């Protein structure tokens, strides 16, 4: 509460006020609030725990964290102690899209109350009192989103605890119902389940300390997915990860040392760029990287060899990883560039894969999702090959992965093998090479056809809005690829007038995504380039010598210069004309003639 009522990290908090809450909170603290009153409000919210539980902590154990720590060779007792924390307060924020603008206080009050009711925290009807809670509004966030924060004590007024089981998925379902009730924008990813784990502030801080271009989660996600698409067996996948200096640990089935059902990965340790001290990297399970990167999901969509020999080889490789004292493999050598013959082979393989996606029946949703996952691996391989940090290829890979093979009920049994030979051939070539995106424009455009084939499959399945969003993402990504190929940095200001290099890049991307005839595209670009060159030549003027040098004034445009010169000429002509004898008093002040101005840029400021 102290932070919510304060200025914020970047002084972005304005108009701090309590909009909603339980009866006692609204009776005492409704309206504007400062940090002193926020401190008192926090004590009120925590009063049930302080009085009834005598301030004892509300201990909550994360069994997932405990299992991960035990997998890192920590003792069971120490792991459970480290995974247990005091969670006596529940906090949640509700934010709108920037395009939705700002809501009134009364609307936010209704939304907050309905959300708490949908969560079962108030008006539960179970003969227990409501929780103590407050909703605080302090203006839009740094992205321009109007939002509120809800803070709640998990201890009720009678000493009982609120049911916090599965609070995150419950909050997503509650938010969806509130969005529909109040006519707000419904988050599409929540409806379809196409989500992924975001990077955390701690991960980004670690990235800055070691001077990396991406977080460990992003680096592992790209490489694990790319290696899965580029390899033909589980054992080969493990070996490729070791060549990338990735530490892999197996997770065995309960009461078994043979059946591997999961894994965890982590990047090698790196030094702090300022202190030189070794930083301890964090490990991630497959699920923490992505829903399609769990071991069962990889076995379903990657198309690995499923014979008895391949499974025995994979089991031996897992045991070798577990027994090795240093689980990192040898550092991978420099990858060779993609030669023309290999690029032609990759183009043919991508074309075959695109035709295979287009041949999938619209009603076979499971096959579409498996194809999306495999195509995500292809884009991940292109990202690792051409992007030192996550770029457009990585964004498209993640989009395909979100709609990919994530539902266990739709996965193939382990002994069945998905037919991904075409995509594997292209991904293998990309995985084993390194080059700039500029040298792979044709291959990237062919891959984009696969991305659009998945979009069309979604359109055929009745998801037109999702398909349009994918088309927009494809245009944006391909525009960035063409701009970088032309030597333009999209992150810096650039000219976008018709015929300029940036405009040409955007038009090429638009033409490819919409399927425009290449001859029409070439003709349009040539015409616009010619017009752009003509207009540029017209704007070039000979250097002029100003009558009154003013080095501190901004550069004048053509029209402003003409207006200023005409005004000065008229002034000189008027001063040269003999004046008549005035009958007015000579004691009156004489005002010098003021030249007319064409626009505000002529003088720069008023004198």
URJO-V217894 format. One line per field, one symbol per residue. ss: DSSP state (A for helix, B for strand, O for the rest). phi: phi as a letter, one per 20 degrees, with the letter a starting at -180 (. if undefined). psi: psi as a letter, one per 30 degrees, with the letter a starting at -180 (. if undefined). A space follows every 50 residues. Layout:
# URJO-V217894
ss = ???
phi = ???
psi = ???
This chain:
# URJO-V217894
ss = OOOOOOOOOOOOOOOOBBBBBOAAAAAAAOBBOOAAAAAAAAAAAOAAAA AAOOOOOOBBBOAAAAAAAAAOOOOAAAAAAAOBBBOOBBBBBBBOOAAA OOOOAAAAAAAAAAAAAAAOOOOOOOOOOOOOBBBBBOOOOOOOOOBBBB BBBOBOOOOOBOOOOOAAAAAAAAAAAAAAAOOOOOOAAAAAOOOOOOOO AAAAAAAAAAOOOOOAAAAAAAAAAAAAAAOOOAAAAAAAAAAOOOBBBB BBOOOOOOOBBBBBBBOOOBBOOOOOOBBOOOOBBAAAAOAAAOAAAAAA AOOOOOOAAAAAAAAAAAAAAAAOOOOOOOOOOOOBOOOAAAAAAAAAAA AAAAAAAAOOOOOOAAAAAAAAAAAAAAAAAAAAAAOOOOOAAAAAAAAA AAOOOOOAAAOOOOOOOOOOAAAAAAAAAAAOBOOOAAAAAAAAAAAAAA AAAAAAAAAAOOOAAAAAAAAAAAAAAAAAAAAAAOOOOOOOOOOOOOOO AAAAAAAAAAAAAAOOOAAAAAAAAAAAAAAAAAAAAAAOOOOOOOOOOO OOOOOOOAAAAAAAAAAAAAAAAAAAOOOOOOOOOOOOOOOOOOOOOOOO OOOOOOO
phi = .fffeefnfcleeclfbeebrffffffddfofbdfffffffffffefgff eedlmffefcdefffffffffemeffffffffedbececdcbddcefgfe mddffffffffffffffffneclfmdmcfffebbdddcnfefenefbcdd dbeedffenfdffdflfffffffffffffffdmefefffffemecbfefd gfffffgffemeebffffffgffffffffeddbffffffffffemeedce cefflbddeedabccbeffceffeemffeefeecfffferfedffffffe efmffdffffffffffffffffeffdeeeffffffffefgffffffffff ffffffffefffeefffffffffffffffffffffddfcgcfffffffff ffdefdegfdffgfeedfecfffffffffffecbaefgecgfffffffff gfffffffffendffffffffffffffffffffffendefedfbecfgnf gffffffffffffemffgffffffffffffffffffffffdffdeffcgc feeffeefffffffffffffffffffffeffeeeffeffeeffdffdfbf efdnafd
psi = eeeefafleghfkkhklkelaleeeefegkakkaeeeeeeeeeeefeeee eeghgkljkkkjeeeeeeeefggkleeeeeefgkljifkkkkkjklkeff aklleeeeeeeeeeeeeefgflhfgggllllklkkkkhllafggkkllkk kkkfklfgflkkjgkheeeeeeeeeeeeeeeghlkkjeeeefgillklkl eeeeeeeeefhlflleeeeeeeeeeeeefflfleeeeeeeeefggkkkkl jllkhkgejkfallllllklkkfefgkkkjlklkleefelfggleeeefe ffhlkgleeeeeeeeeeeeeeefkejgklkkklkklljleeeeeeeeeee eeeeeeeffkkffieeeeeeeeeeeeeeeeeeeeefjflkaeeeeeeeee efgaifjffglklffkkkjheeeeeeeeeeeglkllfffgeeeeeeeeee efeeeeeeefggieeeeeeeeeeeeeeeeeeeeeeggkjfflklkglkfl eeeeeeeeeeeeefhlkeeeeeeeeeeeeeeeeeeeeefklkkkjkejki ffllkkleeeeeeeeeeeeeeeeeefkkllkkflkffkkkjkkjklkelf fefelk.
